[in-house]
Amino acid sequence: MLEAQENGQASAKVTEKQKYAHDVYARVLEIDNAFKTLSLSLEYLGKDKFDDSNFDLSEHYAFHAENFLLRLTSVVDRCHLFVGTAVLLDKNLMERLGGNKFVFEHMRENYPKTAEFLKKLNKSVSTLRAARNRIAHQEGFSSKNLIVIQVMESDEGNFVSEVSKIMAPEKITALVREEISSDFKPVVREMQNLVSKLIDSLAVYYLELIKDTEQSI
């Protein structure tokens, strides 16, 4: 394909084996990109300041927390697409509404081990699903400590000085970061472990499909 592109060709002739390998690898890259997005959100949520920004610290935390939650289930969705592609399911059926259920039911009947990993992936995000759904329905991310930061930033009624008598403002912002990390990071680690096992569980099927493809050529 690269040679064809370098030679100015609009298309390239590829074998079924090459197309299959490309499609499966593309799905893996989609999963990897989803994880990178989550990691990027966590990186920003770990910052204690955003230099040269016109927005308050609390607004940055809320934005990146919302971004994390909205993108969380994209890992699960992309894993279903990867699995369906790996076992040659119909692309249109996979990508339509209810596609995840279509893929899962097929895997449960034909590849129960892989279906179990899909089930565990769905369960791994369950602790954050309610928060994610609230964000999806236009409710902003919030927490008790984040609200305190927001009030401090507005400095209504000399709130900062009153809060400082109890706890340093820097400590409160640190609590927000720790609170988010304790909720978010374990989920990402669990999902990464499950995705690795999911991909490995299909290794035997990749080889079988490639072997069958080679025999049919």
Secondary structure by P-SEA (a helix, b strand, c coil): caaaaaacccbbbbcaaaaaaaaaaaaaaaaaaaaaaaaaaaaaaaccccccccccaaaaaaaaaaaaaaacaaaaaaaaaaaaaaaccccccccccaaaaaaaaaaaaccaaaaaaaaaaaaaaccaaaaaaaaaaccccccaaaaaaaaaaacccaaaaaaaacccaaaaaaaaaaaaaaacaaaaaaaaaaaaaaaaaaaaaaaaaaaaaaaac
